[in-house]
Amino acid sequence: MSLKLPILVVVDLDGTLLNENGRVSSRLQDMLGRANNAGVLFAAASARPLRLVKQVLGPVLPLFSALFVSNGAQIVDAATCQVIHSELLDERQCAGIIAMLKSRYPQAGFGWEYREGFGCDQAFWDLHAHGGILRDPDSQRISSIPNAPVLELVMATPGYKADQYIDGCHELIGKDFTVTDSSGGVMEISNAHANKAYASRESGQKLGTGLRNVIAFGDGLNDVPLLRSAGMGVAMANADERIKAAADAIAPSNQQDGVGVFLTNLLRDEGLF
């Protein structure tokens, strides 16, 4: 990949930009700042909703041009937090998906990301109480199905493992939906266009970069379409082999500030530093 400005770096958060404490280290903050000063644009792409993305980015949020939240179901202008585009599931779709999956997985619990706040059924609430699920359900929003359009549905089960569910669920509910996992203890379901690759393509066009000038970093199954479609897809050293196989290059782990290290070396090699 021959780099030309503007370059858009699209970076996953958990397991990629964030360390094991869920933070961006001071060293990595400095690296991102130098790249931004050199003309690199940044977008965060996460399964987290907007409120939780803003929370973890904290001091580096001003470096970002766009936020792709809820696995790309919502594209947000980082400077103003204005929603640019949303891909929603309506209540009828949600009810149908939940009914189909409940028939096959009766122990499953379901949650849903509204445009503001997270709701769930009682089974999901009970599973969340045992830990291991990276969502923030609201006890005032427990119901059997959503009562408004949602950005994504999530499914949890006792001892959830992505490999046991994703293919079967996708086959059951059909190709009009994205079914994936971001290592947050749940399977994630959204509209087919609600993914990080689609959001990156849309933002790349608006920012004048196009996908050829997108460098994408990720470590999870929900990052694979983006890693494959970006001009350069970079998997983290801490990712499993399936993710690495989809990438063009491997960065050091998130604990080693791998995004910053890889990007700094690449920009230096290309003469952009």
N, C-alpha and C positions, 0 to 999 in steps of 0.2 A: 504494500500500500504506500503510494507516494502522497505525503500529506501536504495539503494546501489549506490555508485559512479561508473561510471559517471552518473550524473543526468542532463538531458536537460530540462530547463525551457523555454517553448515557450509562449511568452507574446504578446497579442494584444497591440496596442498603444492607440488610441483615446478611452477615456472612461474606460481604464484599467490601463496602465502604466502612461499615461499622465494625469495631473490634468486639471481643467477647463480652465486654461491658456495655455494649450498645452505644458506643461513642465514637466520634471522629477524633483521633489523637491530635495533639498539638503539632506534632511533626507532619502529619498528613494534612492538617489545615494549612500549614505553610506551603507544602507542595502544591496543593490545589490553588492557593492564592497566586503562586508564581505562574502556573499554567494559565490561569485566568488573565493575568496581566499580559501574558504573551499572545492573547487573542483566542484562547480556547473557551468555548461555551460549554456549560454543564447542564445536564438534566438528570434528575433522580427518578428511578423507575422502581416501584415497590408494590408489594401486595398490601402494605399498610395504607389506611385511609389518610386523607389530608391532615387531619388533626395530629396523627401519630408521626407522620413524616416531618411536619414542622417541629414537633417536639424533639426528635432525635437529631435533626440537622442543626438546630440551634445557631451557633455562631457562623457556620459556613453557608447558611441559607442565602445570604446576599450574593454568593458566587453563582447561584443557579438561575438559569433562565426559565426553566420549565420543570414541572413536577408531574410525573405519570403515576397516579395513585390508584389503589385498588386494582393492581395488575394492569394498568392502562385503561381502565374503564372511565377514568376522568383525567383530562389534561388541564393543568392549572398553570396560570402565569405566576411564576414564583415571586415576582416583585410586588404584585398587587393581591395575590391569592384569589384572583378572579378565575372562575371556571370557564375555560375556553370550549371544551367539548365533553359530553358525557354519553356513555353507552349504557342504557338502563334495561333491566329486566322488569316487566310489569307484574302486577300481583297475580294475574292469571297464569303467566308462564311459571312463576315461582311455585304456585300451588300445584301445578301439574308435575313439575320436576320433583318436588318434595314427595308427592304421592307415589310417583314411580320408584324413587329411591328407597322410600320407607318400606315398600312392598318387598324389596330385595334385601334391605338392610334394616330390619325392624329395631335394632338397638341404636341406630344412628340418631344424632341430634343435629339440628340445623340452625344456623345463624345467618344474618343478612346485614349487609352494610347499606344503610340508608344514606342519602346525601348528607345527612347530619345525624350521627349516632349509630349505634349498633343494637339490633334486636335479635331475639332468638326464641326457640321453644324451650320448654322445661328440660327436656333431655339434654340439650346443649348446655344449658345453665349448670346442670348437675355434673356433666363431664368437665366443664371449665373449672369447676370448684376443685377438681382433683389435680389441676396444674397441667402444664405442657401445651396449652393452647394459647397462641399469641393473638388474642382478641380481647376486647374490653366491653363485654355485654353489659347492658343497663337493666337492672332489676325492674324498672318501670316499663320496660319494653318487652316483656315476655308474652308471647302469643303462639298460636299453632302455625300460622303463616304470616307473611308480611302484610301490612295494611296500606302500603304505598310502594311506588317503584323503588328498586334497589340497584346498587352498583354491582354487587355480586352476592351470590349465595355461598355458604361454606357448610361442609358436612364433617362432623367429627364422629368417631366411634371409639369404643373402648380399645386401647392398644392400637390406635390408628397407624397404618403404614401405607404410604402412597401407592406402592407397587401392588397392593392387594385390591385397590379400588379404582384407580384412574381409568384404565382401559375398559373395564366393565361398565363403569358409569357413563363413559363417553358413548359406548355402544348402545346403552339403554336410552339415553336422552336425545341422541342424534347429533349431527354435525353442525347444527346451527349455534352450537355453544362451545366455548372454550372450557376445558376441564384440565386443571393443573394443580400443582402443589408447590409451596414455597418454604417447606420445612417448618411450618408454624403449627403443626399438629392437626391440620384440617385439609380437606380437598376443597378447591375453589372453583366455582362455576360462574361464568359470565357470558355475555353475548360473544359471538364468534369474532367480532372486530375489537373486542375489549382485551387487548394484549399489548405487551410492551413493544413488540415490533411495529404494530400498526400505529401506536402513539408516536413512536420515534420517526416513522415515515411522515406522519402529519406535521410534526414539529420541525423536522428537518427541512421540509418544503417551505414552511413559514420563516425559518431562520436563514434560509438560503444555503444550507449545507447539502441537502439530499442524503440518502442513505450511504452513498459511497464515501462520504466524509464523516460518517458516524463511527466512533470507536465505542464498543459496548463491553462492559464488564459485568460478570455475573457468576453465580455459584449454584443456582437451583434449576429445577425442571421448568419453572415458569420463565426462566431466562433463555431457554434453548432457541425458540423462534427468533428472538432478537440477536443472539450470537450468530446464528446462521445467516441472517439477512443484512447485518451491518457490514460496512466496508471492512472493519476488523472486529472480530469477536474474540474477547479475551476471557478465559475462565480462570478462576482463582485456584491456587494450589490446594486449597482446602475443599474444593468441589470433588464430587465423585467422578468416576471415569466416564459415565454417560455424558456429563456436562462437558468435560474436557474434550471428548470426541467431537463435539459440535463446534468447537472453537478453533480459531486460527493460531492462537498463542496462549501461553500460560503465564499468569502473573504470580508473584509471591503471595503468600496467604494474607488474609485480612488482618491477622495478628502482626504481620510484618509490614503493614501499611502498603500492601501490594499494589493497589490502584495508583498511589502516588509514585512509588518506585518505578513501576512499569512505564507510566506516562512520562515521568521526568527523563528516563533513559531514551524513550522513543523520540521525544521532542528534541533532546540534545543530539541524537543521531541524525535527525532530519534537519538540523541547523536552525531550529525555531527557538532555541534558548541562546 
